[in-house]
Amino acid sequence: MTTFDFGDGKGPVSAYQHVNGGGWIANTATVTDTACIGPNAKVYGNAMVSDNAMVSDTARVSGDARVFDNARVYGNAMVSGNAKVFGDARVYCDAWVYGTAEVFGNARVYGDARVYG
């Protein structure tokens, strides 16, 4: 069994490296093969990344968050809680989307922005 520590205080958990990009995925998360998870990106908790979505650089998707369609999360961005990022939306730099926030369409969230719903 392969384990990885996602740095969330829970210690090492069962995980694997994604076939499309090599990023770390907790066994509790769901990532489709059509999505891309870059080598330093992390998806954990009960998060889901699907469709043609991409998570790259040191970005993280956690909790019950969902990233799908053609959305991109990159830089040192974080999507967590029950947040959703979809459509052609982009979350990047040090931005954080959390709670029940939804970022969609052609929206851009960047810099050190915090979007909470």
Secondary structure, DSSP 8 states (H G I E B T S, - for coil): --EEE-SSSS-EEEEEE-TTT--EEETTSEE-TTSEE-TT-EE-TT-EE-TT-EE-TT-EE-TT-EE-TT-EE-TT-EE-TT-EE-TT-EE-TT-EEETT-EE-TT-EE-TT-EEE-
